[in-house]
Structure formats: C-alpha cells, structure tokens
Amino acid sequence: MLTFREFRACVALEYFGEKDLIASIRWLVDVANAFCISSCPNGTKVRLSSCVLKDRARDWWEEVGRSVGDEAVDLMTWDDFVTRF
C-alpha cells in the first residue's frame, strides 16, 4: 500500500483553495501525475489527495464529507472528486 510520505515524494503539492481556474487545473494535473508516478491504487486516491488540501480547500472537503458521509467518501473515485472539485 502506498504511504502518504511516498505520495508526497511524487510532488503532490498542497492546495489552499485559490479561486483561480488555472491554479486549480494545475493542481489536479499535478496530483494525477503523482498518482501515475507512485502507481497509486484507485481506492486511495481520494484520501491521499484530500490530505494535501489546506485552508479553504480543506474547509470545502470537510463540508463534502459531512454532506455525503464517511462511507460515501471511502467509495468516491478520483473522477467523482474531480467533478465535485
């Protein structure tokens, strides 16, 4: 299983919730690249990527978690995450 440390070593950058479309897209691409480099299993992509959300982005993610529940978050795919993002 991929650890958070291994994921971070693949240049998964923190995201602070900037309201800038280009910055948001770049972050999504950087995280997707980190998934490829680290051979990240599908079942851990959402949890690992959510760990690098900070400030407003973390607040948004916590609200998503409250609205859908922990079980739904555990079943969420990366595509689901990107759609909500």
Secondary structure, DSSP 8 states (H G I E B T S, - for coil): ---HHHHHHTT---B---S-HHHHHHHHHHHHHHHHHHT--GGGHHHHHHTTB-HHHHHHHHHHHHHH-HHHHHH--HHHHHHH-
